[in-house]
Amino acid sequence: MQVLKKNLWIISFVFPLTFQAQNPKEEFINWQDGRKLTWNDYYGKPDPASDAAASTATYLGIEYSIANSNFSYKITCSFSKNKSWVRYKNDFVLSHEQGHFDITEIFARKLNKMMSEYHFNRNTYRKDLDKIYQDILKGKDNMQDQYDHETNFSRNKEKQIAWLKKIQKMLEELKKYSNYI
């Protein structure tokens, strides 16, 4: 979107995690340190075609704008209450689902790191920023899949515990990039 305002070009782009339109009535929780998901956060109806105990829908988005030579961006990491659902409630499954939200936060921080290191180039920024975002999404999706595979969707309790420790360690290692809001 380009808007002419006081003789300045302001260009703004938003990259959502998925390309599906978001419902304006959809309720979100932004990732916050110390704020854990509860089963009361899950508003969606279970997918009848799935045998999963629960499903957590998260979004990783970025919006950036350019005015003259000033480049700024805003990253979002959120949980969709409406698209997330639960069939079988227990604390172990909930901790697994929290792991999915935390993995999205890891990649929000990685995205912030990459964006903070990016040197704006007026001729290539669209291609550059799209590549950064797509690389981050690919890494996030791969880690989400690996997490589910190695933990057998939380059924392998030893692997689940190990993964939760790994996730917390990664969050701590990227803590200095948590200031993306």
Residue frames as qw, qx, qy, qz and C-alpha x, y, z in Angstrom:
[[0.000, 0.891, 0.453, 0.000, 0.00, 0.00, 0.00],
 [0.420, 0.092, 0.002, 0.903, 1.39, 3.41, -0.92],
 [0.107, -0.879, -0.458, 0.084, -0.01, 6.56, 0.57],
 [0.369, 0.451, -0.027, 0.812, 1.09, 10.09, -0.29],
 [0.445, -0.807, -0.372, 0.113, 1.16, 12.15, 2.85],
 [0.228, -0.930, 0.128, 0.259, 2.77, 15.59, 3.17],
 [0.488, 0.763, -0.415, -0.088, 4.97, 14.85, 0.18],
 [0.233, -0.465, 0.849, -0.096, 6.38, 11.73, 1.84],
 [0.725, 0.065, -0.589, -0.350, 5.88, 8.22, 0.54],
 [0.484, -0.339, 0.690, -0.417, 4.84, 5.85, 3.26],
 [0.656, 0.168, -0.666, -0.311, 4.93, 2.23, 2.26],
 [0.517, -0.325, 0.636, -0.471, 3.50, -0.34, 4.59],
 [0.635, 0.140, -0.707, -0.278, 3.42, -4.11, 4.23],
 [0.658, -0.348, 0.506, -0.436, 2.04, -6.84, 6.47],
 [0.493, 0.240, -0.822, -0.156, 3.15, -10.47, 6.26],
 [0.754, -0.350, 0.270, -0.487, 0.83, -12.76, 8.25],
 [0.417, -0.316, 0.852, -0.008, 1.78, -16.30, 9.24],
 [0.446, 0.324, 0.820, 0.154, -0.93, -17.71, 7.03],
 [0.006, -0.009, -0.403, -0.915, -2.44, -16.24, 3.93],
 [0.163, -0.580, -0.787, -0.135, -5.99, -16.90, 5.11],
 [0.146, -0.606, -0.050, -0.780, -8.07, -13.88, 5.95],
 [0.193, -0.107, -0.758, 0.613, -8.38, -13.31, 9.65],
 [0.241, -0.702, -0.637, -0.206, -11.83, -12.88, 11.12],
 [0.030, 0.583, -0.173, 0.794, -12.19, -9.37, 12.58],
 [0.693, -0.562, 0.030, -0.450, -13.97, -10.95, 15.58],
 [0.854, 0.054, -0.443, 0.267, -11.11, -13.33, 16.18],
 [0.484, -0.853, 0.156, -0.114, -9.61, -13.00, 19.64],
 [0.709, 0.440, -0.410, 0.369, -5.86, -13.10, 20.15],
 [0.657, -0.727, 0.071, 0.186, -3.38, -13.39, 22.97],
 [0.410, 0.791, -0.412, 0.192, 0.00, -11.82, 22.34],
 [0.826, -0.044, -0.432, 0.358, 2.92, -13.85, 23.63],
 [0.226, -0.843, 0.249, -0.420, 4.05, -12.55, 27.03],
 [0.405, 0.279, -0.773, 0.401, 6.82, -13.79, 29.27],
 [0.102, -0.027, 0.742, -0.662, 5.19, -15.44, 32.28],
 [0.652, 0.199, 0.165, -0.712, 1.73, -15.69, 30.69],
 [0.139, -0.091, 0.969, 0.185, 0.97, -19.34, 29.98],
 [0.490, -0.116, -0.532, -0.681, -1.96, -20.67, 28.01],
 [0.400, 0.010, 0.766, -0.504, -4.91, -22.21, 29.86],
 [0.176, 0.307, 0.899, 0.258, -7.63, -24.43, 28.49],
 [0.150, 0.761, 0.476, -0.415, -10.00, -21.46, 28.90],
 [0.010, 0.599, -0.342, -0.724, -8.07, -19.77, 26.07],
 [0.086, -0.014, 0.883, 0.460, -9.25, -22.44, 23.58],
 [0.477, 0.334, 0.268, -0.767, -12.57, -21.34, 22.01],
 [0.442, 0.321, -0.608, -0.577, -12.53, -23.33, 18.77],
 [0.908, -0.007, 0.221, -0.355, -14.43, -26.54, 18.05],
 [0.525, -0.345, 0.737, 0.250, -12.35, -29.70, 17.55],
 [0.422, 0.426, -0.568, -0.564, -11.74, -30.73, 13.97],
 [0.889, -0.013, 0.307, -0.340, -13.81, -33.90, 13.43],
 [0.845, 0.479, -0.236, 0.032, -11.28, -35.12, 10.84],
 [0.246, 0.626, -0.618, 0.406, -8.42, -34.94, 13.35],
 [0.811, -0.359, -0.456, 0.067, -7.51, -37.35, 16.11],
 [0.335, 0.379, -0.400, 0.764, -5.36, -34.71, 17.85],
 [0.364, -0.505, -0.645, 0.443, -5.91, -33.98, 21.51],
 [0.033, -0.857, -0.199, 0.474, -5.67, -30.24, 20.81],
 [0.577, 0.474, 0.270, 0.607, -4.63, -27.75, 18.18],
 [0.275, -0.728, -0.116, 0.618, -2.90, -24.42, 18.76],
 [0.495, 0.707, 0.292, 0.411, -3.12, -21.74, 16.07],
 [0.402, -0.656, -0.002, 0.639, -0.41, -19.10, 16.24],
 [0.484, 0.837, 0.159, 0.201, 0.48, -16.18, 14.02],
 [0.543, -0.412, 0.145, 0.717, 3.84, -14.61, 13.31],
 [0.390, 0.827, 0.347, 0.207, 3.49, -11.33, 11.48],
 [0.431, -0.310, 0.055, 0.846, 5.51, -8.33, 10.49],
 [0.263, 0.905, 0.326, 0.078, 4.49, -4.92, 9.33],
 [0.529, -0.278, 0.092, 0.796, 7.04, -2.48, 8.05],
 [0.262, 0.924, 0.276, -0.030, 6.95, 1.06, 6.77],
 [0.578, 0.007, 0.165, 0.800, 9.28, 3.36, 4.95],
 [0.082, 0.965, 0.242, -0.052, 9.07, 7.13, 5.06],
 [0.175, 0.899, -0.401, -0.012, 11.89, 8.90, 3.23],
 [0.500, 0.431, -0.732, 0.167, 14.93, 6.98, 4.44],
 [0.391, -0.327, 0.648, -0.566, 13.37, 5.93, 7.74],
 [0.610, -0.001, -0.752, -0.249, 12.65, 2.22, 7.96],
 [0.376, -0.276, 0.635, -0.615, 10.60, 0.79, 10.84],
 [0.546, -0.062, -0.780, -0.300, 8.83, -2.46, 11.58],
 [0.566, -0.302, 0.460, -0.614, 6.55, -4.15, 14.08],
 [0.361, 0.097, -0.921, -0.106, 6.47, -7.89, 14.74],
 [0.685, -0.271, 0.208, -0.643, 3.54, -9.78, 16.26],
 [0.282, 0.087, -0.954, 0.052, 3.43, -13.22, 17.84],
 [0.532, -0.126, 0.273, -0.792, -0.07, -14.21, 18.80],
 [0.101, 0.118, 0.985, -0.081, -2.34, -17.12, 19.68],
 [0.425, -0.171, -0.385, -0.801, -5.80, -17.38, 18.12],
 [0.389, -0.016, 0.720, -0.574, -8.44, -18.27, 20.71],
 [0.722, 0.334, 0.108, -0.596, -11.04, -18.90, 18.01],
 [0.722, 0.456, -0.478, -0.206, -8.94, -21.21, 15.83],
 [0.144, 0.349, -0.874, 0.307, -7.38, -23.16, 18.70],
 [0.799, -0.254, -0.168, -0.518, -9.28, -26.11, 20.07],
 [0.121, -0.367, 0.872, -0.301, -9.06, -28.94, 22.59],
 [0.755, -0.110, -0.518, -0.387, -10.53, -32.40, 22.69],
 [0.825, -0.313, -0.422, 0.208, -8.63, -34.00, 25.62],
 [0.099, -0.870, 0.224, -0.429, -7.60, -31.77, 28.50],
 [0.838, -0.441, -0.142, 0.288, -4.65, -32.56, 30.72],
 [0.266, -0.896, 0.196, 0.296, -1.66, -30.60, 31.94],
 [0.589, -0.249, 0.583, 0.501, 0.82, -32.53, 29.81],
 [0.443, 0.571, 0.562, 0.403, -1.05, -31.80, 26.57],
 [0.016, -0.985, -0.168, 0.025, -1.39, -28.15, 27.60],
 [0.432, -0.703, 0.363, 0.433, 2.37, -27.89, 28.15],
 [0.564, 0.128, 0.631, 0.517, 2.89, -29.36, 24.67],
 [0.258, 0.814, 0.450, 0.261, 0.55, -26.75, 23.17],
 [0.246, -0.936, 0.065, 0.241, 2.36, -23.99, 25.07],
 [0.600, -0.309, 0.503, 0.540, 5.53, -25.30, 23.43],
 [0.458, 0.532, 0.544, 0.460, 4.03, -24.55, 20.02],
 [0.014, -0.978, -0.189, -0.086, 3.27, -20.97, 21.06],
 [0.494, -0.750, 0.277, 0.342, 6.77, -20.62, 22.53],
 [0.636, 0.054, 0.528, 0.559, 8.35, -21.89, 19.29],
 [0.288, 0.803, 0.378, 0.361, 6.51, -19.16, 17.41],
 [0.278, -0.956, 0.045, 0.085, 7.95, -16.65, 19.90],
 [0.675, -0.354, 0.404, 0.506, 11.45, -18.03, 19.28],
 [0.502, 0.349, 0.511, 0.604, 11.02, -17.23, 15.60],
 [0.002, 0.960, 0.240, 0.141, 9.53, -13.79, 16.35],
 [0.465, -0.797, 0.233, 0.306, 12.78, -13.07, 18.18],
 [0.632, -0.056, 0.529, 0.564, 14.85, -14.49, 15.33],
 [0.332, 0.732, 0.445, 0.395, 12.88, -12.30, 12.92],
 [0.206, -0.976, -0.042, 0.056, 13.56, -9.27, 15.13],
 [0.608, -0.505, 0.386, 0.474, 17.27, -10.13, 15.14],
 [0.552, 0.250, 0.554, 0.570, 17.38, -10.38, 11.36],
 [0.145, 0.880, 0.359, 0.276, 15.38, -7.20, 10.88],
 [0.359, -0.905, 0.071, 0.216, 17.61, -5.28, 13.30],
 [0.573, -0.365, 0.497, 0.540, 20.65, -6.40, 11.30],
 [0.547, 0.579, 0.518, 0.313, 19.10, -5.57, 7.92],
 [0.194, -0.405, 0.146, 0.881, 20.61, -2.63, 6.05],
 [0.483, 0.685, 0.417, -0.352, 17.84, -0.93, 4.12],
 [0.246, -0.142, 0.602, 0.746, 18.28, -0.85, 0.35],
 [0.451, 0.449, 0.163, -0.754, 15.61, 1.12, -1.51],
 [0.469, 0.395, -0.585, -0.531, 16.15, -0.94, -4.68],
 [0.484, 0.089, -0.867, -0.085, 15.94, -4.42, -3.16],
 [0.261, -0.211, 0.637, -0.695, 14.08, -4.09, 0.16],
 [0.806, 0.032, 0.027, -0.591, 10.89, -5.85, -0.97],
 [0.829, 0.250, -0.500, -0.025, 12.80, -8.89, -2.19],
 [0.260, 0.374, -0.708, 0.539, 15.17, -8.76, 0.80],
 [0.410, -0.198, 0.507, -0.732, 12.41, -8.54, 3.41],
 [0.878, 0.075, -0.131, -0.454, 10.29, -11.20, 1.73],
 [0.701, 0.294, -0.630, 0.158, 13.28, -13.57, 1.78],
 [0.001, -0.313, 0.685, -0.658, 13.97, -12.85, 5.45],
 [0.642, -0.090, 0.303, -0.699, 10.34, -13.51, 6.35],
 [0.889, 0.183, -0.296, -0.298, 10.03, -16.65, 4.21],
 [0.508, 0.340, -0.723, 0.322, 13.26, -18.08, 5.68],
 [0.233, -0.238, 0.619, -0.711, 11.97, -17.43, 9.20],
 [0.791, 0.021, 0.089, -0.605, 8.63, -19.09, 8.40],
 [0.803, 0.271, -0.524, -0.078, 10.35, -22.11, 6.91],
 [0.268, 0.312, -0.756, 0.509, 12.52, -22.49, 10.01],
 [0.456, -0.147, 0.457, -0.749, 9.50, -22.10, 12.30],
 [0.863, 0.113, -0.129, -0.476, 7.42, -24.63, 10.38],
 [0.674, 0.309, -0.660, 0.124, 10.32, -27.11, 10.35],
 [0.046, 0.258, -0.737, 0.623, 10.83, -26.76, 14.10],
 [0.653, -0.065, 0.257, -0.710, 7.08, -27.13, 14.79],
 [0.879, 0.191, -0.340, -0.276, 7.04, -30.34, 12.73],
 [0.492, 0.333, -0.725, 0.347, 10.21, -31.66, 14.37],
 [0.270, -0.257, 0.569, -0.733, 8.74, -30.91, 17.82],
 [0.817, 0.014, 0.104, -0.567, 5.57, -32.87, 17.06],
 [0.818, 0.307, -0.482, -0.072, 7.47, -35.72, 15.41],
 [0.376, 0.353, -0.729, 0.451, 10.09, -36.17, 18.13],
 [0.288, -0.151, 0.614, -0.719, 7.61, -35.88, 20.99],
 [0.109, -0.281, -0.923, -0.240, 5.01, -37.97, 19.17],
 [0.284, -0.580, -0.325, -0.692, 2.55, -35.11, 19.75],
 [0.357, -0.589, 0.407, -0.600, 3.40, -35.10, 23.51],
 [0.949, -0.175, -0.148, -0.218, 2.98, -38.87, 23.93],
 [0.786, 0.134, -0.368, 0.478, 6.74, -39.42, 24.40],
 [0.431, -0.889, -0.155, 0.000, 7.04, -37.85, 27.84],
 [0.688, -0.406, 0.156, 0.581, 10.85, -37.97, 28.02],
 [0.419, 0.293, 0.381, 0.770, 11.23, -36.25, 24.66],
 [0.116, -0.847, -0.384, -0.348, 8.49, -33.78, 25.59],
 [0.543, -0.793, -0.060, 0.270, 10.33, -32.75, 28.76],
 [0.617, -0.180, 0.295, 0.707, 13.61, -32.45, 26.83],
 [0.264, 0.547, 0.443, 0.659, 11.97, -30.30, 24.15],
 [0.258, -0.913, -0.290, -0.129, 10.39, -27.96, 26.71],
 [0.595, -0.625, 0.110, 0.493, 13.84, -27.42, 28.24],
 [0.518, 0.120, 0.431, 0.729, 15.31, -26.82, 24.77],
 [0.069, 0.771, 0.441, 0.454, 12.57, -24.29, 23.97],
 [0.409, -0.893, -0.141, 0.122, 13.15, -22.41, 27.24],
 [0.627, -0.372, 0.253, 0.635, 16.89, -22.33, 26.58],
 [0.382, 0.376, 0.468, 0.703, 16.32, -20.89, 23.09],
 [0.132, -0.895, -0.355, -0.236, 13.95, -18.25, 24.46],
 [0.541, -0.764, 0.028, 0.352, 16.60, -17.25, 26.99],
 [0.605, -0.100, 0.374, 0.696, 19.35, -17.15, 24.35],
 [0.202, 0.477, 0.466, 0.717, 17.23, -14.80, 22.21],
 [0.235, -0.720, -0.537, 0.370, 15.92, -12.70, 25.12],
 [0.199, -0.457, 0.064, 0.864, 17.64, -9.52, 23.92],
 [0.078, -0.051, -0.598, -0.796, 15.47, -9.70, 20.78],
 [0.070, -0.511, -0.849, 0.113, 12.17, -9.94, 22.67],
 [0.005, -0.584, -0.255, 0.770, 11.61, -6.17, 22.48],
 [0.203, 0.147, 0.673, 0.696, 9.95, -6.22, 19.07],
 [0.006, 0.745, 0.666, 0.036, 6.65, -4.57, 20.00]]
